[in-house]
Amino acid sequence: MNITRRHFGFGLAALGLSACSSTVPAGSGPSGTAGLPADLRPVPNAGYDAWVAAFRTRAEARGISSATLRAAFRGAGYLPGVVKRDRNQTEFKRSLEDYLSIAVSDERLTKGRAAFARHQSTLRTLERSYGVDAEIICAIWGLESFFGERRGNVPVISATSTLAYDGRR
């Protein structure tokens, strides 16, 4: 199936309704935050800590080992800057048509088709496992990281758990 502007549009809608998780990247622990602005470094937050404890209990009940959770959350913490940036995203300040005209370029569509062809087997496996169309997963991947070419330096576990705790999405 070809990735079209429509798939990117659906991907954008799905992105607004979902939270993504990932494995812990190198540099996501405390030493990986040295070059970040102060608001993107973990700060104490009792509510976040309680949320993480409840999340870990649910994750263990679903078969994720304590060791995996310990490793994933080592150095993780509440990032106030992630919440601030989440509430100030361009896609929520523009009309859908205006945002898509900026976010969906011919280059991104070409790269998306190539990425989909290269990773179709994995994307279809994810589709079967999670019930999200492979094309939508690929579209979100393209919007968030230009198919893996653009990676941020904000710790992934801290950022996604902060957003999950915040609960806006």
N, C-alpha and C positions, 0 to 999 in steps of 0.2 A: 504494500500500500504506500502511496506517495504521501509525504508530509506536505501539507498545504497551509496556507494562512489560517484556514478554519481549524486545523489541528493545533496550531499555535494559540489561536483564540481560546479553544477549549482547554488547552494546557494552562493558559493564564488563569482561566476560571477555576480550574482544579487546584492551581497553586494557592489561590486565595482561600481555598477550603481545606487545605491539607498542611500537615507539618511533615518535614522530611527528616530522616535520621541517617547517620553514617557511622563508619568506624572511626576510631580515634586517629587523626592524622599526626604525623611527627610534629612536635612543637606545640601540641595542644595543652600541655601541662603548664604549671606555673612558669617555668623558664621560657615558654613560648609566648608569654604575654609581655615581655620586657619592652618591645618596640611599639606596643599598642597605646592609644590614648587612654587616659585614666578611666574613662567611662566604659572602656571595653576590657577592663581587668576585673576579675571576680571581687565582689564586695559581700560582706555578711548580709544575709537576709533570712530570717527565721522561717518565713512563709515558704520561701523557695526550698529551704532545707527539709521542711516537712513534706513538701510536694515530692522531692527526690526520694525520700524514704518510702513514701507510699508507692511511687512509681517502681522502685526497686522491688518492693514486695509483689506487685502485680507482674513484673517481668520475671521474677523467680518462679512465680506460680505458673507461668507459661513456658517454663523450661530454660530460661537463660540463667547460666550459672552465676553464682556469687562472684567468682573470680573474674568473669567477663565484665560484670557490672562494676566491680572495684576498679578494674583497669580502665574502663570507659570513663568513669566519673572521677578518677584521680586528678586532682587539680581543678576540677570543674567548679563553677560557681555562678552566681547570679550576675549578669552583665547589664547594668542599667542602660548603657548606650545602645544595646541591641533593641530594647523596647522603644527607645527614642527614635532610632532609625526606622524601625518597623512602622511606626505611626507617621512617618514622613516620606513614604515611598511614592515615587512619581506615578505609578500605575493607579494609585488611589486618589490622585489630584487631577487627573486628566480624564477626558471621555475615553471610552474603550477604543473608538476609532482613532483618536489622536494618539493614544498610547501605542496601539498596534502599528500605526504608521511609522513610529520611531523604533519599536522593538523588533518588528518583523521585516528584515531586509532580504533582498535576493541572496546575499552572501550567507545569511543565517539559514535560509531555506536550502541552499545548495549543500552547506555543511551538514544540515540536519538529515537530508536524504542520504548522504554518504555515511554519516554516523549510524543511521538506522540500518542501512545495508550491512555495515561492519558488525553491528551488535544485535542484529535481529534475534538471534537465538536467545541471548540473555534477556532482551526486552520481552520476548514472548513468554519466557519462564516467569519473569516478574508479573506479567499480565495474568498468567494462570494462577499464580500464588496470591496476588492481591486484588484481582478483579478490576484493575485499572488498565485501559487500553495501552498497548505498547507505544502507539503513536503519541499518546498524551504524556507518558513517562518521558519519551524522547523530547517532546516539546518543552516540558518543564526543565529537563536537563539543559537544553539549548538556551532557554531564557535565563537560567540561574548561573550557568558557567561557560556558555558558548561551547558546549560539548566537551567540557573538561579543560579547555584552554585557559580559562580565567579562574584562578583559584584565589580566594581571599586568605587573610591571615588571622581571622577571628576564630578562636577555638570552636569547633563544630558542636561538640557535646554541650559546652556551656551555652552557646547561642541557641541551639534547638531546645534545650531543656528550659532556658529562660523564656523563650516564646511559648512553650507548652505550659509552663507555670503561669505566665501572664494570662493565657486563656482567651485572648481576643480572637484568635483564629479558630 
